Amino acid sequence: MPLEVEFLARIRRHVSRRMFFKRGLAALCGLRFVAAGGRSWGAASLGIPQRPLLGKIKPRPGKEIAASPLGIGFETLDRQMFLPERTYAHIAGLGVKWARVQTGWCRCEREKGRYDFAWLDGIVDSLRGVGVQPWFNLGYGNQLYTPEASNAFAVGWAPLWNKEAREGWVRFVRALAEHFSSRVRHWEIWNEPNISGFWKPEKPSPAGYMDMVRLTGPEIRARAPGVVLVGGALAGMPTEYLRGCLELGLAEHVDRISYHPYAVLPELNYARNVSAWREMLAGYKPSLGLWQGECGCPSTAVSTGALSEHAWNESRQARWLLRRMLNDLRLGLEHTSWYNTVDQVGYALGFGAVDPKKAARVDAHFGLLRGTDYSPKPSYLAYQTLCALFDSETKAAELPVAFSGDFAAGDPPVSADRIEQAGFVRGRRPLYAYWWPADVHKDFAVQPVGAALSAGQDLALDNPVLVDPLSGEVLKLEGRRSAGRWDFEALPLCDYPMLITDAAVV
């Protein structure tokens, strides 16, 4: 498992506590330990005691993980926005099992009727080689057929409005499906057709998108047996737009619905919206599942793209990532993806010429890796911790926690009943997540919180530990145990998830 503390009980029977922390487990496992002291959350966290630092979560490469809902975005290579060969080692060590790849008609067909899939072959084979399954986002146009497109990549230009473009699109889809049928099973049709920037030159409409689905889906199914078609790829969660597509027969053509829930507060109305969508989808086809297909935030205050109007930094990006992914995991989504692998320097969104007055805002800093040198950001390390713990062996479960405390004033004021929580089970061990849903752009003083939790009769919480996924650190927990219940005092309440689980899990 990620942190090899299984030696703990054995070594303690033979060596002193001091000797154990200094030499025993550190020597055997190669982990970082302390002989005294522990982790503190700074001067702002008065009342939270230091706790012994047992070690850090050990990353799990994707090849060592059988299955997982967690994925990474590998978009914009249709526009050659980064060097994929510089990312594969990082992706191999991240622990994700999925990568969303844009197919790029404009890059595959630069001369009418001649297709070059070599660049896409390299991406697909390289990802598969490190234990990550690519899935295709099939989208965007081609200036060969829509010369009126305002950018060389025809980003957002749907090939529906003239006969030659429609026929060219169908030929491309056929060739692509035949070429990749044995290597790529999941295909998503278009990207964010519900917003004008990605649906040109007409206005977005369910009818227009359904024309695209009917034109595209059957061609893929005919050439890729067993394919899973993903529809929607919707910007946000536009209920009426989706309902319109379903009324026009979307459920008959696709197997999953994907959406992109960019929001400053990941929790705001999210569980309610997912529940409402699931209920709506079940009315059309019970097996029609939900994918969170794209979501992220920048890591600098000067960026372009979704949420870029806010004052981001690398720490805020990492904390937001943890909340975004824990929200999807606690709702049991089949798939959730982070946008993107690496920053895009000189981002070619395709919405037209760059305003010279905004020339500094042409980089998209959404990556887990920095675009300058491809080095990992804090968000990479945080996601790596989640990937180690939340593969398909960890299941969402109802494990309520009762919180208590005398909280300092805040905006809004902290209250025990509004603390976010999520329960999971891994094997026979429980895993609890909790956090305060603050705006990460505002300072939040970490506060002490009491927690009473029950593992239930079928679950075992024998040696509790506290995991900080932002740092990967594992801390020893002391509490009161009685009749299957644990009571803990002065736990750190942060604006990102902290995890309570058994040492056997980590």
C-alpha positions in Angstrom: 0.0 0.0 0.0 1.1 3.7 -0.4 2.7 4.0 3.0 4.3 0.9 4.3 3.4 1.1 7.9 2.5 -2.6 8.2 5.9 -3.0 9.9 4.6 -0.7 12.8 3.2 -3.4 15.1 6.1 -5.8 14.6 8.8 -3.3 15.2 7.2 -1.9 18.3 7.4 -5.3 19.9 11.1 -5.4 19.5 12.5 -1.8 19.8 11.8 1.2 21.9 9.5 4.0 20.6 12.4 6.4 20.2 14.6 3.9 18.4 11.7 3.0 16.2 11.1 6.5 15.0 14.8 7.2 14.6 15.9 4.1 12.8 13.5 1.2 12.5 10.7 2.1 10.1 12.7 4.8 8.4 15.4 2.4 7.5 13.0 -0.3 6.3 10.7 1.8 4.4 12.8 4.8 3.3 10.3 7.2 4.7 10.7 10.5 6.6 10.1 10.2 10.3 10.7 12.4 13.3 11.8 11.4 16.8 9.9 14.2 18.5 7.4 16.9 17.6 5.3 16.7 14.4 3.2 18.8 12.1 1.7 22.2 13.0 -0.5 24.4 10.8 1.2 27.6 11.7 0.6 30.5 14.1 -3.0 30.9 12.8 -3.9 27.5 14.0 -3.6 28.0 17.8 -5.2 25.2 19.8 -4.2 22.5 17.3 -1.6 20.3 18.9 1.4 18.9 17.0 1.1 15.3 16.2 3.8 12.7 15.4 4.7 12.6 11.8 4.7 8.9 10.7 5.8 9.4 7.1 4.4 10.4 3.7 2.1 8.7 1.2 4.0 6.7 -1.3 3.0 7.5 -4.9 1.6 4.6 -6.9 2.5 4.6 -10.6 -0.4 4.1 -13.0 0.9 0.6 -14.0 0.5 -0.5 -10.4 -3.2 0.5 -10.3 -5.7 -1.8 -11.8 -8.5 0.7 -12.3 -9.5 4.2 -11.1 -12.0 6.9 -11.9 -9.2 9.6 -11.9 -7.9 11.0 -15.1 -5.9 13.9 -16.6 -6.5 16.2 -19.5 -4.2 15.8 -22.5 -6.0 18.4 -24.6 -4.8 21.0 -27.1 -2.3 18.9 -28.9 -4.4 19.5 -32.0 -2.8 22.9 -31.7 0.6 21.6 -30.5 0.4 23.5 -27.3 3.0 21.5 -25.4 5.6 18.8 -25.9 3.9 15.5 -24.9 7.2 13.6 -24.7 8.2 15.8 -21.7 5.1 14.8 -19.8 5.0 11.0 -20.0 7.3 10.3 -17.1 5.3 12.6 -14.9 2.0 11.0 -16.0 3.5 7.5 -15.4 4.2 8.5 -11.7 0.9 10.4 -11.1 -1.4 7.4 -10.8 -4.2 8.4 -13.1 -5.7 5.8 -15.4 -7.3 8.0 -18.1 -6.3 10.8 -20.4 -8.6 12.9 -22.5 -7.0 13.5 -26.0 -8.3 15.8 -28.7 -8.1 14.3 -32.1 -7.5 17.4 -34.2 -9.1 17.1 -37.6 -7.1 20.1 -38.7 -3.8 18.4 -37.8 -4.7 15.0 -39.2 -5.9 16.2 -42.6 -3.8 19.0 -44.0 -4.4 18.0 -47.6 -7.9 17.0 -48.6 -8.3 13.2 -48.6 -4.9 12.4 -47.0 -4.7 11.6 -43.3 -1.7 11.6 -41.1 -2.3 9.9 -37.8 1.4 9.5 -36.8 1.3 12.2 -34.2 -1.8 10.8 -32.6 -0.4 7.3 -32.8 2.6 8.4 -30.7 0.4 10.0 -28.1 -2.0 7.0 -27.8 0.8 4.4 -27.7 2.9 6.4 -25.2 0.0 6.9 -22.8 -0.9 3.2 -23.0 2.7 2.3 -22.4 2.7 4.0 -19.0 -0.6 2.4 -17.9 -3.0 5.2 -18.9 -5.9 4.7 -21.2 -6.5 7.5 -23.7 -10.1 8.5 -24.6 -10.9 10.7 -27.5 -12.6 14.0 -27.7 -13.6 14.2 -31.3 -14.0 17.7 -32.3 -13.3 21.0 -34.1 -13.2 21.8 -37.7 -10.8 22.1 -40.6 -10.1 25.3 -42.7 -9.9 23.1 -45.8 -13.6 22.8 -45.6 -14.6 25.9 -43.6 -12.2 28.6 -45.0 -14.2 31.2 -43.2 -12.9 29.9 -39.8 -11.3 32.7 -37.9 -8.3 30.7 -36.8 -6.0 28.2 -38.4 -7.2 25.4 -36.2 -10.9 25.9 -36.9 -11.5 25.7 -33.1 -15.2 25.5 -32.5 -16.2 25.5 -36.1 -18.8 22.7 -36.6 -18.7 21.1 -40.1 -22.4 21.1 -40.5 -23.3 24.1 -42.6 -22.1 23.1 -46.1 -22.3 19.8 -48.0 -18.5 19.5 -48.6 -17.7 20.0 -44.9 -20.2 17.4 -43.8 -18.9 14.8 -46.2 -15.3 15.7 -45.3 -16.1 15.2 -41.6 -17.7 11.8 -42.2 -14.7 10.6 -44.1 -12.4 11.8 -41.4 -14.5 10.1 -38.6 -14.5 6.8 -40.6 -10.7 6.8 -41.1 -10.1 7.7 -37.5 -12.4 5.1 -36.1 -10.9 2.4 -38.3 -7.4 3.4 -37.3 -7.9 3.5 -33.6 -10.7 0.9 -33.0 -8.4 -1.5 -31.2 -6.7 1.0 -28.9 -9.3 3.6 -28.0 -12.7 2.5 -26.7 -14.3 5.8 -25.4 -15.2 8.5 -27.9 -16.7 11.9 -27.0 -18.5 13.9 -29.6 -17.5 17.6 -29.9 -16.6 20.0 -27.1 -18.9 22.4 -25.3 -21.4 22.8 -28.1 -23.7 24.8 -25.8 -21.5 27.9 -25.9 -21.0 30.1 -28.9 -17.2 30.0 -28.7 -17.2 26.3 -29.6 -20.2 26.2 -31.9 -19.6 28.4 -34.9 -20.9 30.0 -37.0 -24.5 29.3 -35.9 -26.0 29.8 -32.5 -25.8 26.9 -30.0 -28.9 24.7 -29.9 -29.9 21.2 -29.0 -31.1 20.6 -32.5 -27.7 21.6 -34.0 -25.8 19.3 -31.6 -28.1 16.4 -32.3 -27.4 16.8 -36.0 -23.7 16.4 -35.1 -24.4 13.3 -33.0 -26.5 11.6 -35.6 -23.9 12.3 -38.3 -21.0 11.1 -36.1 -22.1 8.4 -33.7 -23.2 5.7 -36.2 -19.9 6.0 -38.2 -17.9 5.3 -35.0 -20.0 2.4 -33.9 -19.9 0.8 -37.3 -16.1 0.7 -37.3 -15.2 0.3 -33.6 -17.1 -2.6 -32.1 -17.8 -2.2 -28.4 -17.2 1.5 -28.4 -18.6 3.7 -25.6 -19.9 7.0 -27.0 -19.8 10.0 -24.7 -22.2 12.9 -25.5 -22.6 16.4 -24.2 -19.1 17.6 -23.2 -21.2 20.5 -21.9 -19.8 23.7 -20.5 -21.2 23.9 -16.9 -24.3 22.0 -16.1 -27.0 23.5 -18.5 -30.1 21.5 -17.5 -32.4 22.9 -20.2 -29.9 22.4 -23.0 -29.4 18.8 -21.9 -33.1 18.2 -21.6 -33.6 19.5 -25.1 -31.0 17.1 -26.4 -32.6 14.2 -24.6 -36.0 15.1 -26.0 -34.4 14.9 -29.5 -33.0 11.4 -28.9 -29.5 11.8 -27.4 -29.9 8.8 -25.1 -30.5 6.6 -28.1 -27.1 7.5 -29.5 -24.7 7.7 -26.6 -23.7 5.7 -23.5 -22.4 8.5 -21.2 -23.0 12.2 -20.6 -20.0 14.5 -19.9 -19.9 18.0 -18.5 -17.4 20.6 -17.3 -18.4 22.1 -13.9 -16.0 25.1 -13.6 -17.0 27.0 -10.4 -15.2 29.0 -7.8 -16.8 27.0 -5.1 -16.8 23.4 -6.2 -19.5 22.4 -3.6 -22.0 25.1 -4.5 -25.3 23.3 -5.5 -23.1 20.6 -7.0 -24.5 17.5 -5.3 -28.1 18.7 -5.9 -27.4 19.3 -9.6 -25.7 15.9 -10.0 -28.7 14.2 -8.3 -31.2 16.0 -10.5 -29.3 15.1 -13.7 -29.1 11.5 -12.7 -32.8 11.4 -12.1 -33.4 13.1 -15.5 -31.1 10.7 -17.3 -32.7 7.6 -15.7 -36.0 8.7 -17.2 -34.5 8.3 -20.7 -32.0 5.4 -20.2 -31.1 4.0 -16.8 -27.6 3.0 -17.9 -26.8 6.6 -19.0 -23.9 7.5 -16.6 -22.2 10.8 -15.9 -18.6 11.8 -16.5 -16.9 14.9 -15.2 -14.9 15.3 -18.4 -13.0 18.5 -17.9 -12.4 20.8 -15.0 -9.6 22.8 -13.5 -8.4 26.2 -12.4 -5.3 28.4 -13.1 -2.3 28.6 -10.8 -1.4 32.3 -11.4 -3.3 35.5 -11.2 -2.4 36.2 -14.9 -3.9 33.5 -17.1 -6.5 32.9 -19.7 -9.5 30.6 -19.7 -12.2 29.6 -17.2 -12.0 31.2 -13.8 -9.0 33.3 -14.8 -10.6 36.5 -13.5 -9.7 35.4 -9.9 -6.5 35.8 -8.0 -5.0 32.3 -8.2 -1.7 31.0 -7.1 -0.2 27.5 -6.9 -1.3 26.8 -3.4 -4.9 27.8 -4.2 -4.9 25.7 -7.3 -3.8 22.6 -5.3 -6.5 23.2 -2.6 -9.2 23.7 -5.2 -8.1 20.5 -7.0 -8.5 18.5 -3.8 -12.0 19.8 -3.2 -13.0 19.4 -6.9 -11.9 15.8 -7.0 -13.3 14.8 -3.6 -16.7 16.2 -4.6 -16.7 13.9 -7.7 -15.4 10.9 -5.7 -18.0 11.3 -2.9 -20.8 11.4 -5.5 -19.5 8.2 -7.1 -18.9 9.5 -10.6 -17.6 6.9 -12.9 -14.9 9.2 -14.2 -13.4 12.6 -13.3 -10.7 14.5 -15.1 -8.4 17.4 -14.4 -7.7 20.0 -17.0 -4.7 20.0 -17.9 -1.4 18.1 -17.8 0.9 21.1 -18.4 0.5 24.9 -18.8 -0.1 26.0 -22.3 2.3 28.8 -23.2 0.8 31.1 -25.9 -2.6 29.4 -25.6 -4.3 29.1 -29.0 -7.9 29.0 -27.9 -9.2 30.0 -31.3 -11.6 32.7 -30.3 -9.9 35.3 -32.6 -6.9 37.6 -32.6 -5.2 38.4 -29.3 -5.9 41.9 -28.0 -2.5 43.6 -27.7 -3.6 45.2 -24.5 -4.1 41.7 -23.0 -0.9 40.2 -24.5 0.2 39.1 -21.1 -2.9 37.0 -20.8 -2.2 34.4 -23.5 -0.9 31.6 -21.3 -3.2 29.1 -19.7 -1.8 28.1 -16.4 -4.1 25.1 -15.7 -1.4 22.5 -15.7 -0.2 20.2 -13.0 3.2 20.9 -14.5 4.7 24.3 -15.1 4.8 25.3 -18.8 8.3 26.8 -18.5 10.3 23.7 -17.4 7.6 20.9 -17.0 8.3 20.7 -13.2 5.5 19.5 -10.9 3.4 22.1 -9.1 1.8 21.5 -5.6 -1.3 20.4 -7.5 0.6 17.5 -9.0 1.7 16.3 -5.6 -1.8 16.7 -4.2 -3.4 14.8 -7.1 -0.7 12.1 -6.7 -1.8 11.5 -3.1 -5.4 11.2 -4.2 -4.5 8.8 -6.9 -2.7 6.6 -4.4 -5.7 6.3 -2.1 -8.8 6.6 -4.4 -8.5 4.0 -7.0 -11.4 1.7 -7.8 -10.8 -0.2 -4.5 -12.0 2.8 -2.6 -15.8 3.2 -2.6 -18.0 6.1 -1.5 -20.1 5.3 1.5 -22.4 6.9 4.1 -20.1 7.5 7.1 -21.4 10.5 8.9 -19.3 12.5 11.3 -20.5 14.8 14.0 -18.4 17.9 14.4 -18.1 20.3 17.3 -16.0 23.3 18.3 -15.9 26.9 19.4 -15.1 28.5 16.1 -13.5 31.9 15.5 -15.5 34.4 13.5 -15.2 34.2 9.8 -16.9 35.3 6.6 -19.1 33.3 6.5 -18.8 32.2 10.1 -17.7 28.6 10.6 -20.3 26.3 12.0 -20.2 22.6 12.7 -23.3 21.8 10.6 -21.8 23.3 7.4 -18.5 21.4 7.5 -18.3 19.4 4.3 -17.7 15.7 4.7 -17.3 12.6 2.6 -17.1 8.9 3.6 -15.4 6.0 1.8 -14.5 2.4 2.5 -11.3 0.7 1.3 -11.4 -3.0 2.1 -12.8 -3.2 5.6 -11.3 0.2 6.6 -13.2 3.5 6.7 -11.8 6.7 5.2 -13.3 10.1 6.2 -12.7 13.4 4.5 -13.7 16.8 5.9 -13.1 20.5 5.0 -14.5 24.0 5.3 -15.9 25.2 1.9 -14.3 28.6 2.0 -13.4 30.7 -1.0 -9.8 29.7 -1.5 -9.0 33.3 -2.7 -9.7 34.6 0.8 -7.5 33.9 3.8 -8.8 31.2 6.1 -7.4 30.6 9.6 -7.1 26.9 10.2 -9.3 26.1 13.2 -9.5 23.3 15.7 -12.6 21.0 15.4 -13.8 18.0 17.4 -15.1 15.0 15.5 -17.1 12.0 16.6 -17.3 9.1 14.1 -18.4 5.6 14.0 -16.8 3.0 11.7 -19.8 0.6 12.0 -19.9 -3.0 12.9 -18.4 -4.3 9.6 -15.5 -1.8 9.4 -12.2 -1.6 11.4 -10.6 1.6 12.6 -7.9 0.3 14.9 -4.9 2.6 14.4 -6.2 6.0 13.3 -4.1 8.4 11.3 -4.6 11.8 9.8 -3.6 12.3 6.2 -2.9 15.8 4.8 -3.2 15.3 1.0 -1.7 18.7 0.3 1.6 17.6 1.6 1.1 13.8 1.6 2.0 13.7 5.3 0.6 11.0 7.6 0.2 11.9 11.3 -0.6 9.8 14.3 -4.0 10.4 15.9 -4.9 9.9 19.5 -8.5 9.7 20.5 -11.1 8.1 22.8 -12.6 4.8 21.7 -15.8 3.3 23.0 -18.2 0.8 21.6 -17.1 1.3 18.0 -17.0 5.0 18.2 -14.0 7.3 18.1 -13.8 10.9 19.5 -11.1 13.2 18.4 -10.3 16.7 19.7 -8.6 19.7 18.1 -8.3 18.3 14.5 -7.2 20.9 11.9 -10.2 22.3 9.9 -8.7 23.6 6.7 -10.2 25.0 3.4 -9.2 21.7 1.7 -9.9 18.1 2.6 -8.1 16.3 5.5 -8.5 12.6 5.7 -9.0 10.3 8.7 -8.4 6.6 8.2 -6.6 3.5 9.5 -2.9 3.0 9.2 -3.6 -0.2 7.3 -5.1 1.9 4.4 -1.9 3.9 3.9 
